Amino acid sequence: MATMLYTVLAASGGWVAGQEVAIGSQIALTDVEARYELDLGTIAPTGQEPPQPPPPPALLDGDLIETRRGSLDRAIVIAALEVFLTRVGGGIAQYVDARDAALVASLSAQGATLAGLRAALVGTADAQHDTLGKLQTALAGLSATLADKAAASELAALDARTNHLDNTSDATKAQPGNPIGDAIAAAALKGRLLAKTTAPALGDLADGQWSLICDTSTTPPTFVLAARVGGALSTFVLNPPAA
């Protein structure tokens, strides 16, 4: 039965609902328990519920999970489930593989759009001499990395405890076999990764500098190639949100 908090009054003499309590303290009583005390004037309602204990974790390391395959039942511990998910070809690896394939398709379409835009604006000039060219080169490199990974026969096992890049979310983990994480890690080593909680801004870059920026204000995080040339900021979103 639900309980509510009541303040113990001096008229109670320090005795409420069959127990000794301090005057001025609060006591949790059910409606049935409180009705008699209210009639006697020994307590006053606070209108508040007692604090609730935090719910237990959904899963603990020692928990058992029952699996069923046909007529067979088997109990496994959480650690075994973790091994299954993180092994080569496991559930997490398959999820990352599917995300990579979708990103390759998106990058291919956007790369063609960017190439057409650059051709219309600057013609056939060296790609390193203009912002769009630099973005196009970086985009092509990332797309090639993803394509190479997609063609591999196996995925490397994913380790859920690998180191995180500073201030980035789980999606930017540098994990074996994760080309997105590898590309970000490589950019970080070159000093060209900015992990932010907001979209890129002009003040993030010096003139002539470009960076791969992880905007963690979105879910999932948005990866943006940004460059500053002539005091103007140009950006290109690598993984735009679905329409």
C-alpha positions in Angstrom: 0.0 0.0 0.0 1.3 3.5 -0.9 2.6 5.7 1.9 2.9 9.4 2.5 5.1 11.5 4.7 3.6 13.1 7.9 5.2 15.5 10.4 5.2 14.3 14.0 3.6 16.9 16.2 4.2 17.6 19.9 0.8 16.3 20.8 2.0 12.8 19.9 4.4 12.8 22.9 6.9 11.1 20.6 4.7 8.1 19.9 3.0 7.5 16.5 1.4 4.4 15.0 2.8 2.1 17.7 6.4 3.3 17.5 8.6 5.9 19.2 9.5 8.8 16.9 11.2 12.2 17.4 8.9 15.2 17.6 9.3 17.3 14.4 10.6 14.4 12.4 8.8 12.9 9.4 7.2 9.4 9.3 5.9 7.4 6.4 2.3 6.0 7.0 -0.3 4.4 4.9 -3.8 5.9 4.7 -5.1 3.4 7.2 -2.3 4.1 9.7 -2.6 7.9 9.3 -6.3 8.2 9.7 -6.4 7.5 13.4 -3.3 9.7 14.1 -4.8 12.6 12.2 -8.0 12.3 14.2 -5.9 12.6 17.4 -3.9 15.5 16.0 -0.5 13.8 16.5 0.6 14.2 12.9 0.3 16.7 10.0 0.4 15.7 6.3 3.3 17.1 4.3 1.8 16.2 0.9 5.0 14.4 0.0 5.8 10.8 -0.7 8.8 9.2 0.9 12.0 9.0 -1.2 12.0 5.9 -3.4 15.1 3.7 -3.5 16.9 3.7 -6.9 15.8 0.8 -9.2 18.2 -2.1 -9.4 20.4 -2.2 -12.5 18.8 -4.0 -15.5 21.8 -6.3 -15.7 24.6 -7.3 -13.4 27.7 -9.3 -14.2 26.6 -12.3 -12.3 23.1 -12.4 -13.8 21.9 -15.4 -15.8 20.2 -15.1 -19.2 18.1 -18.0 -20.5 18.4 -18.8 -24.1 16.1 -21.1 -26.1 16.9 -23.0 -29.3 14.1 -25.3 -30.2 13.4 -27.5 -27.2 16.7 -26.7 -25.6 17.0 -24.2 -22.7 20.4 -22.9 -21.6 21.4 -20.3 -19.0 24.4 -18.1 -19.8 26.1 -15.4 -17.8 26.4 -11.8 -18.9 30.2 -12.3 -19.6 29.3 -14.9 -22.2 26.9 -12.6 -23.9 29.6 -9.9 -24.1 31.9 -12.4 -25.8 29.2 -13.2 -28.3 28.5 -9.6 -29.1 32.1 -8.5 -29.5 33.6 -11.5 -31.3 34.5 -11.4 -35.0 31.3 -11.3 -36.9 29.3 -10.8 -33.7 26.3 -8.5 -33.1 28.3 -5.3 -32.6 30.6 -6.0 -35.6 27.6 -6.6 -37.8 26.0 -3.3 -36.7 29.2 -1.4 -37.4 29.5 -3.1 -40.8 26.0 -2.1 -41.8 26.6 1.5 -40.7 29.8 1.6 -42.7 28.1 0.3 -45.8 25.4 2.9 -45.5 28.0 5.6 -45.0 29.9 4.5 -48.1 26.8 4.9 -50.2 26.1 8.3 -48.7 29.7 9.5 -49.3 29.7 8.3 -52.9 26.6 10.3 -53.7 27.8 13.4 -51.8 31.3 13.1 -53.4 29.8 13.3 -56.8 27.8 16.4 -55.8 30.9 18.0 -54.3 33.0 17.3 -57.4 30.3 18.8 -59.6 30.1 21.9 -57.4 33.9 22.4 -57.4 34.1 21.9 -61.2 31.5 24.6 -61.7 33.2 27.1 -59.3 36.9 26.6 -59.8 37.3 24.4 -62.8 40.3 22.0 -62.9 42.7 23.8 -60.6 44.9 21.7 -58.2 42.6 20.3 -55.5 45.0 21.5 -52.8 44.6 25.1 -53.8 41.0 25.7 -52.7 38.7 24.7 -49.9 36.3 22.6 -51.9 39.3 20.7 -53.3 40.7 19.9 -49.9 37.3 18.8 -48.7 36.9 16.6 -51.8 40.3 15.0 -51.2 39.6 14.3 -47.6 36.2 12.9 -48.4 37.6 10.6 -51.1 40.2 9.3 -48.6 37.6 8.5 -46.0 35.4 6.9 -48.6 38.3 4.7 -49.8 39.0 3.6 -46.3 35.5 2.5 -45.8 35.3 0.8 -49.1 38.5 -1.2 -48.4 37.1 -2.3 -45.0 33.8 -3.3 -46.5 35.7 -5.6 -49.0 37.6 -7.4 -46.2 36.6 -11.0 -45.5 36.3 -10.6 -41.7 35.9 -7.8 -39.2 38.4 -7.5 -36.4 36.9 -8.2 -32.9 35.5 -5.1 -31.3 36.8 -4.3 -27.8 34.2 -2.5 -25.7 36.9 -1.2 -23.4 39.1 0.6 -25.9 40.2 4.1 -25.2 38.0 7.0 -26.1 39.1 10.1 -27.8 38.8 13.1 -25.5 35.3 14.5 -25.2 33.8 12.2 -27.9 30.9 9.8 -27.7 30.9 6.0 -28.0 30.4 6.4 -31.8 34.0 7.8 -32.1 35.8 5.0 -30.3 39.1 4.1 -32.0 38.5 0.3 -32.3 40.3 -2.3 -34.4 38.4 -2.8 -37.6 36.4 0.4 -37.2 37.5 2.6 -40.1 35.4 5.6 -38.9 37.2 5.4 -35.5 40.6 4.8 -37.3 40.1 7.8 -39.5 39.2 10.0 -36.6 42.2 8.7 -34.6 44.5 9.4 -37.5 43.1 12.9 -37.8 43.7 13.4 -34.0 47.3 12.4 -34.3 47.8 15.0 -37.0 46.1 17.6 -34.8 43.2 17.9 -37.2 40.4 16.5 -35.0 38.1 18.8 -33.0 35.7 17.1 -30.7 32.9 19.6 -29.9 29.5 19.6 -28.3 28.3 22.1 -31.0 28.5 22.5 -34.7 31.8 23.9 -36.1 32.3 27.7 -36.0 34.7 30.2 -37.7 36.7 30.6 -34.6 37.6 26.9 -34.4 40.1 27.2 -37.3 43.0 29.4 -38.3 43.0 30.7 -41.9 44.1 27.9 -44.3 43.4 25.2 -41.7 41.0 22.3 -42.2 39.8 19.8 -39.6 37.5 16.8 -39.1 35.0 17.9 -36.5 32.8 15.6 -34.3 29.7 17.5 -33.3 28.4 15.6 -30.3 25.3 17.8 -29.9 23.5 15.4 -32.3 22.5 11.8 -31.9 24.4 10.0 -33.5 27.3 12.5 -33.5 27.8 14.4 -36.8 31.1 14.3 -38.6 31.9 17.5 -40.5 34.9 18.4 -42.7 35.5 22.1 -42.1 38.0 24.5 -43.7 38.7 28.2 -43.2 40.0 30.2 -46.2 40.1 33.9 -46.6 38.1 34.4 -43.3 35.2 32.3 -44.5 34.2 28.9 -43.1 33.2 26.0 -45.5 31.7 22.8 -44.1 30.7 19.5 -45.5 28.7 17.0 -43.5 29.9 13.4 -43.9 26.9 11.7 -42.3 23.9 13.9 -42.6 20.8 12.9 -40.6 18.2 10.9 -42.3 15.4 12.9 -43.8 
